């Protein structure tokens, strides 16, 4: 994967420079955007995610390559149209992966790690969903069937992730015109907010058009500034609890003396769903807020 290696060699100094500048700005203006513990946690979780990603690639990349070799419908020529289509397709499928992470509780148990920080800075983009490499490839399976090769899929995915990390900042808002097509920091601040009207919004990684098309777009409201973190802040902020706390909650719900169908809903239905109303989904919370309850 020579091209991915080149991306790493370009991205590491880029991250170092922009994060360094953001830390200096935060310190100079006393904005307190960083803490040592939170930043260290972000980096540690990124390392865990990266180790799992690398160790599972033989299988996950192998599945994509096998689908291409045996079941592709088309053989495509790698030209500008091929790569333009692949960029759009990878980002669209990432949108649905991300939407599933917010809509299915056991997937949210993986993804919640990324939303657990109460700070929003460039290193927040490193606070990875540790176990996501185990299932992310499933969402990309349509691509080799359509004739896109595994190395090209992996390269585009990695390239788009760089953009996705760079929008985790409070020191840049938007670019006129482009903000209607591309994800901007103002959009992603909404995504990381725990404010009720911001929950499960702005799910795209690069192209905000997906949120506009599929009804998950929410602009940032100056009258309702984002409050970062989870709707129920964690009591323990060690790395183990950050990664595993929702799995513990799921296990507790599954052990309750309830019909098997109800217990399965605690696993498969949206985060916050409960059979007795003791907790609520983001949609339920939003309806209550709109009704003034």
The 8 nearest C-alpha neighbors of each residue, nearest first, counted from 0:
[[1, 3, 2, 4, 150, 154, 153, 5],
 [2, 0, 4, 3, 5, 6, 154, 150],
 [1, 3, 5, 4, 0, 6, 154, 7],
 [4, 2, 6, 5, 0, 1, 154, 7],
 [5, 3, 1, 7, 2, 6, 8, 0],
 [4, 6, 8, 2, 3, 7, 9, 1],
 [7, 5, 3, 9, 4, 8, 10, 2],
 [6, 8, 10, 4, 9, 5, 11, 3],
 [7, 9, 5, 6, 10, 11, 4, 12],
 [10, 8, 6, 7, 11, 12, 5, 13],
 [9, 11, 13, 7, 12, 8, 6, 14],
 [10, 12, 14, 13, 9, 8, 7, 15],
 [13, 11, 15, 14, 10, 16, 9, 8],
 [14, 12, 10, 16, 11, 15, 17, 9],
 [15, 13, 11, 17, 12, 16, 18, 10],
 [16, 14, 12, 18, 13, 17, 19, 11],
 [15, 17, 19, 13, 14, 18, 12, 20],
 [16, 18, 20, 14, 19, 15, 21, 13],
 [19, 17, 21, 15, 20, 16, 14, 22],
 [18, 20, 16, 22, 17, 21, 15, 23],
 [21, 19, 17, 23, 18, 22, 24, 16],
 [20, 22, 18, 24, 23, 19, 25, 17],
 [23, 21, 25, 19, 20, 24, 26, 18],
 [24, 22, 20, 26, 21, 25, 27, 19],
 [25, 23, 21, 27, 26, 22, 28, 20],
 [24, 26, 30, 22, 23, 28, 27, 29],
 [25, 27, 29, 23, 24, 28, 22, 30],
 [28, 26, 24, 29, 25, 23, 30, 22],
 [27, 29, 30, 25, 26, 24, 31, 23],
 [30, 28, 26, 31, 27, 25, 24, 32],
 [29, 31, 25, 28, 32, 26, 27, 24],
 [32, 30, 33, 29, 25, 26, 34, 28],
 [33, 31, 30, 25, 118, 120, 119, 34],
 [34, 32, 31, 35, 38, 118, 22, 37],
 [35, 33, 37, 36, 38, 32, 31, 118],
 [34, 36, 38, 37, 39, 33, 40, 41],
 [37, 35, 39, 38, 34, 40, 41, 33],
 [36, 38, 40, 34, 39, 35, 41, 33],
 [39, 37, 41, 35, 40, 36, 34, 122],
 [38, 40, 36, 42, 41, 37, 35, 43],
 [41, 39, 43, 37, 38, 42, 36, 44],
 [42, 40, 126, 38, 44, 39, 125, 43],
 [41, 43, 45, 39, 40, 44, 125, 46],
 [42, 44, 40, 46, 45, 41, 39, 47],
 [45, 43, 47, 46, 41, 42, 126, 127],
 [44, 46, 42, 48, 125, 127, 43, 47],
 [45, 47, 49, 43, 44, 48, 50, 42],
 [48, 46, 44, 50, 45, 49, 129, 51],
 [47, 49, 129, 45, 51, 46, 50, 52],
 [48, 50, 52, 46, 51, 47, 45, 53],
 [51, 49, 47, 53, 52, 48, 46, 54],
 [50, 52, 54, 48, 49, 53, 55, 47],
 [53, 51, 49, 132, 50, 55, 54, 48],
 [52, 54, 50, 56, 51, 55, 49, 57],
 [55, 53, 51, 52, 56, 50, 57, 49],
 [56, 54, 52, 53, 57, 58, 51, 59],
 [57, 55, 59, 58, 60, 53, 54, 52],
 [56, 58, 61, 55, 60, 59, 54, 53],
 [57, 59, 61, 56, 55, 60, 62, 54],
 [60, 58, 56, 62, 61, 57, 136, 55],
 [61, 59, 63, 56, 62, 58, 57, 64],
 [60, 62, 58, 64, 59, 63, 57, 65],
 [61, 63, 65, 59, 60, 64, 58, 66],
 [64, 62, 60, 66, 65, 61, 149, 143],
 [63, 65, 61, 67, 149, 62, 66, 68],
 [66, 64, 62, 68, 67, 63, 61, 69],
 [67, 65, 70, 63, 69, 64, 68, 143],
 [68, 66, 143, 71, 64, 65, 69, 144],
 [67, 69, 65, 66, 64, 70, 71, 143],
 [70, 68, 66, 67, 65, 71, 64, 144],
 [69, 71, 66, 67, 144, 68, 72, 65],
 [72, 70, 144, 67, 146, 73, 145, 143],
 [71, 73, 145, 144, 70, 146, 74, 67],
 [74, 72, 146, 71, 145, 75, 144, 147],
 [73, 75, 146, 76, 72, 71, 147, 145],
 [76, 74, 146, 73, 77, 147, 81, 145],
 [75, 77, 78, 81, 74, 80, 146, 147],
 [78, 76, 81, 75, 82, 79, 80, 147],
 [77, 79, 81, 80, 76, 82, 83, 75],
 [80, 78, 82, 81, 83, 77, 84, 76],
 [81, 79, 83, 78, 82, 84, 77, 85],
 [80, 82, 78, 84, 77, 79, 83, 85],
 [83, 81, 85, 79, 84, 80, 86, 78],
 [84, 82, 80, 86, 85, 81, 79, 87],
 [83, 85, 87, 81, 82, 86, 80, 88],
 [84, 86, 82, 88, 83, 87, 89, 81],
 [87, 85, 83, 89, 84, 88, 82, 90],
 [88, 86, 84, 90, 85, 89, 91, 83],
 [87, 89, 85, 91, 90, 86, 84, 92],
 [90, 88, 92, 86, 91, 87, 85, 93],
 [89, 91, 93, 87, 88, 92, 94, 86],
 [92, 90, 88, 94, 93, 89, 87, 95],
 [93, 91, 95, 89, 94, 90, 88, 96],
 [92, 94, 96, 90, 91, 95, 97, 89],
 [95, 93, 203, 91, 97, 92, 96, 202],
 [94, 96, 98, 92, 97, 93, 99, 91],
 [97, 95, 93, 99, 94, 98, 92, 138],
 [96, 98, 100, 94, 95, 99, 93, 202],
 [99, 97, 95, 101, 100, 96, 94, 102],
 [98, 100, 102, 96, 101, 97, 103, 95],
 [101, 99, 106, 107, 97, 98, 102, 103],
 [100, 102, 98, 99, 107, 103, 199, 97],
 [101, 103, 269, 99, 100, 98, 104, 270],
 [104, 102, 269, 267, 268, 106, 105, 99],
 [103, 105, 270, 107, 269, 106, 267, 266],
 [104, 106, 108, 107, 266, 103, 267, 109],
 [107, 105, 100, 108, 109, 104, 103, 110],
 [106, 108, 110, 104, 100, 109, 105, 101],
 [107, 109, 105, 245, 106, 111, 110, 246],
 [110, 108, 107, 106, 128, 111, 130, 112],
 [109, 111, 107, 128, 112, 108, 113, 100],
 [112, 110, 114, 113, 107, 108, 109, 115],
 [113, 111, 115, 110, 114, 242, 128, 241],
 [112, 114, 126, 111, 127, 128, 115, 110],
 [115, 113, 111, 112, 228, 116, 191, 229],
 [114, 116, 228, 112, 113, 229, 111, 117],
 [117, 115, 228, 118, 114, 227, 37, 123],
 [116, 118, 228, 227, 115, 119, 226, 229],
 [119, 117, 116, 227, 32, 120, 33, 228],
 [120, 118, 123, 168, 167, 117, 32, 227],
 [121, 119, 168, 167, 123, 122, 118, 32],
 [120, 122, 167, 123, 168, 124, 18, 165],
 [121, 123, 124, 125, 120, 41, 38, 126],
 [124, 122, 125, 126, 121, 120, 119, 41],
 [123, 125, 164, 122, 126, 121, 167, 127],
 [124, 126, 45, 122, 123, 127, 41, 42],
 [127, 125, 41, 113, 123, 44, 124, 45],
 [126, 128, 45, 125, 113, 129, 44, 48],
 [127, 129, 110, 131, 112, 113, 109, 130],
 [128, 130, 48, 127, 131, 47, 44, 109],
 [129, 131, 132, 128, 133, 109, 48, 51],
 [130, 132, 133, 128, 135, 129, 134, 109],
 [133, 131, 135, 52, 134, 130, 51, 136],
 [134, 132, 131, 130, 135, 55, 136, 52],
 [133, 135, 136, 132, 137, 131, 138, 130],
 [136, 134, 132, 137, 131, 138, 133, 96],
 [135, 137, 139, 138, 134, 59, 140, 132],
 [138, 136, 140, 139, 135, 134, 59, 141],
 [137, 139, 136, 140, 135, 92, 96, 141],
 [138, 140, 136, 137, 141, 142, 92, 89],
 [139, 141, 137, 142, 138, 143, 63, 136],
 [142, 140, 144, 139, 143, 145, 138, 137],
 [141, 143, 145, 144, 140, 147, 139, 146],
 [144, 142, 67, 147, 146, 145, 148, 141],
 [145, 143, 71, 141, 142, 146, 72, 67],
 [146, 144, 142, 143, 72, 73, 71, 147],
 [145, 147, 73, 143, 74, 144, 71, 75],
 [148, 146, 143, 142, 145, 149, 152, 151],
 [149, 147, 151, 150, 143, 152, 146, 67],
 [148, 150, 152, 64, 151, 63, 153, 60],
 [151, 149, 153, 152, 148, 154, 0, 60],
 [152, 150, 154, 148, 153, 149, 155, 147],
 [151, 153, 149, 155, 154, 150, 156, 148],
 [154, 152, 156, 150, 151, 155, 149, 157],
 [153, 155, 151, 157, 156, 152, 3, 150],
 [156, 154, 158, 152, 157, 153, 159, 151],
 [155, 157, 153, 159, 154, 158, 152, 160],
 [158, 156, 160, 154, 155, 159, 153, 161],
 [157, 159, 155, 160, 161, 156, 154, 6],
 [160, 158, 162, 156, 161, 157, 155, 163],
 [159, 161, 163, 157, 162, 158, 164, 156],
 [162, 160, 164, 159, 163, 158, 165, 157],
 [161, 163, 165, 159, 160, 164, 205, 166],
 [164, 162, 160, 204, 161, 165, 166, 159],
 [163, 165, 124, 161, 162, 166, 167, 160],
 [164, 166, 162, 167, 163, 121, 161, 168],
 [167, 165, 184, 164, 168, 163, 183, 187],
 [168, 166, 121, 120, 165, 164, 124, 184],
 [167, 169, 120, 121, 170, 166, 184, 119],
 [168, 170, 171, 120, 184, 119, 167, 172],
 [171, 169, 168, 172, 21, 184, 24, 120],
 [170, 172, 169, 184, 168, 173, 185, 183],
 [173, 171, 185, 184, 183, 170, 169, 174],
 [172, 174, 183, 178, 175, 171, 185, 184],
 [173, 175, 178, 177, 176, 172, 183, 179],
 [176, 174, 177, 178, 173, 179, 172, 180],
 [175, 177, 178, 179, 174, 180, 173, 181],
 [178, 176, 179, 180, 175, 174, 181, 173],
 [177, 179, 181, 176, 180, 174, 175, 173],
 [178, 180, 177, 176, 181, 207, 208, 175],
 [181, 179, 177, 208, 178, 207, 206, 182],
 [182, 180, 206, 207, 178, 205, 177, 179],
 [181, 183, 207, 205, 206, 186, 178, 204],
 [182, 184, 186, 185, 173, 166, 178, 181],
 [185, 183, 166, 187, 186, 172, 188, 168],
 [184, 186, 172, 188, 183, 187, 219, 173],
 [187, 185, 183, 184, 189, 188, 182, 201],
 [186, 188, 190, 184, 189, 185, 191, 183],
 [187, 189, 185, 191, 190, 186, 184, 192],
 [188, 190, 187, 192, 186, 191, 197, 219],
 [189, 191, 187, 188, 200, 201, 192, 197],
 [192, 190, 188, 189, 227, 114, 187, 193],
 [191, 193, 227, 225, 226, 189, 194, 190],
 [192, 194, 230, 229, 226, 227, 228, 195],
 [195, 193, 197, 192, 196, 226, 225, 198],
 [196, 194, 197, 198, 285, 193, 284, 281],
 [195, 197, 194, 198, 285, 217, 288, 200],
 [196, 198, 194, 195, 189, 200, 192, 190],
 [197, 199, 195, 200, 196, 281, 193, 194],
 [200, 198, 101, 197, 190, 201, 202, 215],
 [199, 201, 215, 190, 198, 216, 197, 202],
 [202, 200, 216, 190, 203, 210, 215, 186],
 [201, 203, 200, 94, 97, 98, 210, 204],
 [204, 202, 94, 207, 201, 205, 206, 209],
 [203, 205, 163, 206, 202, 182, 90, 94],
 [206, 204, 182, 181, 203, 163, 207, 90],
 [205, 207, 181, 208, 182, 180, 203, 204],
 [208, 206, 182, 181, 209, 180, 210, 203],
 [207, 209, 211, 206, 180, 210, 212, 179],
 [210, 208, 212, 207, 211, 213, 203, 206],
 [211, 209, 215, 216, 213, 212, 208, 207],
 [210, 212, 208, 216, 209, 214, 213, 215],
 [211, 213, 209, 210, 214, 208, 215, 216],
 [214, 212, 210, 211, 215, 209, 216, 208],
 [213, 215, 211, 210, 216, 212, 209, 200],
 [214, 216, 210, 200, 201, 213, 211, 217],
 [217, 215, 210, 201, 211, 200, 214, 218],
 [216, 218, 200, 201, 215, 219, 197, 189],
 [219, 217, 220, 186, 216, 189, 185, 201],
 [218, 220, 189, 185, 221, 217, 186, 224],
 [219, 221, 223, 222, 218, 224, 225, 217],
 [222, 220, 223, 224, 219, 225, 218, 185],
 [223, 221, 220, 224, 219, 225, 218, 194],
 [222, 224, 220, 221, 225, 219, 194, 226],
 [225, 223, 221, 222, 220, 226, 219, 194],
 [226, 224, 192, 227, 189, 194, 223, 188],
 [225, 227, 192, 193, 194, 224, 228, 117],
 [228, 226, 192, 117, 193, 191, 225, 118],
 [229, 227, 117, 115, 116, 114, 193, 192],
 [228, 230, 231, 232, 193, 115, 114, 227],
 [229, 231, 193, 232, 228, 194, 195, 192],
 [230, 232, 229, 233, 228, 193, 234, 115],
 [233, 231, 229, 230, 234, 228, 115, 117],
 [232, 234, 235, 236, 231, 241, 229, 115],
 [233, 235, 232, 236, 231, 240, 237, 241],
 [236, 234, 233, 237, 240, 241, 238, 232],
 [237, 235, 241, 233, 240, 238, 234, 239],
 [236, 238, 239, 240, 235, 241, 40, 242],
 [237, 239, 241, 240, 242, 236, 40, 44],
 [240, 238, 242, 241, 237, 243, 244, 236],
 [239, 241, 244, 243, 242, 238, 237, 235],
 [240, 242, 238, 239, 112, 243, 244, 236],
 [243, 241, 240, 239, 112, 244, 238, 109],
 [242, 244, 240, 246, 245, 241, 239, 247],
 [245, 243, 240, 247, 246, 241, 242, 248],
 [246, 244, 248, 108, 247, 243, 249, 111],
 [247, 245, 249, 243, 248, 244, 108, 250],
 [246, 248, 250, 244, 245, 249, 251, 243],
 [249, 247, 245, 251, 246, 250, 252, 244],
 [248, 250, 246, 252, 251, 247, 245, 253],
 [251, 249, 253, 247, 252, 248, 246, 254],
 [250, 252, 248, 254, 249, 253, 247, 255],
 [253, 251, 249, 255, 254, 250, 248, 265],
 [252, 254, 250, 262, 255, 251, 249, 265],
 [255, 253, 251, 252, 250, 256, 262, 257],
 [254, 256, 252, 253, 257, 251, 262, 250],
 [257, 255, 254, 258, 253, 262, 259, 252],
 [256, 258, 255, 262, 261, 259, 253, 260],
 [259, 257, 261, 260, 262, 256, 263, 255],
 [258, 260, 262, 261, 263, 257, 253, 264],
 [259, 261, 263, 258, 262, 264, 257, 265],
 [262, 260, 264, 263, 258, 259, 257, 265],
 [261, 263, 259, 265, 253, 264, 260, 257],
 [264, 262, 266, 260, 265, 261, 267, 259],
 [263, 265, 268, 267, 261, 266, 262, 260],
 [266, 264, 262, 263, 267, 268, 261, 252],
 [265, 267, 263, 264, 104, 105, 268, 249],
 [268, 266, 264, 103, 104, 265, 263, 105],
 [267, 269, 264, 103, 104, 265, 266, 272],
 [270, 268, 102, 103, 104, 272, 271, 280],
 [271, 269, 104, 272, 280, 268, 103, 102],
 [270, 272, 280, 279, 278, 269, 273, 281],
 [273, 271, 280, 279, 270, 269, 278, 268],
 [274, 272, 276, 275, 278, 277, 271, 279],
 [273, 275, 276, 272, 261, 277, 265, 264],
 [276, 274, 273, 277, 278, 272, 279, 261],
 [277, 275, 278, 273, 274, 279, 272, 271],
 [278, 276, 275, 273, 279, 274, 272, 271],
 [279, 277, 276, 271, 273, 272, 280, 275],
 [280, 278, 271, 272, 283, 284, 276, 273],
 [279, 281, 271, 272, 283, 282, 270, 284],
 [280, 282, 284, 283, 285, 198, 279, 195],
 [281, 283, 285, 280, 284, 286, 279, 198],
 [284, 282, 286, 280, 285, 281, 279, 287],
 [283, 285, 281, 287, 282, 286, 288, 280],
 [284, 286, 288, 282, 283, 287, 195, 196],
 [287, 285, 289, 283, 288, 284, 290, 282],
 [286, 288, 290, 292, 284, 285, 289, 291],
 [287, 289, 291, 285, 290, 286, 292, 284],
 [288, 290, 286, 291, 287, 285, 292, 284],
 [291, 289, 287, 288, 292, 286, 285, 284],
 [292, 290, 288, 289, 287, 286, 285, 284],
 [291, 287, 290, 288, 289, 286, 284, 285]]
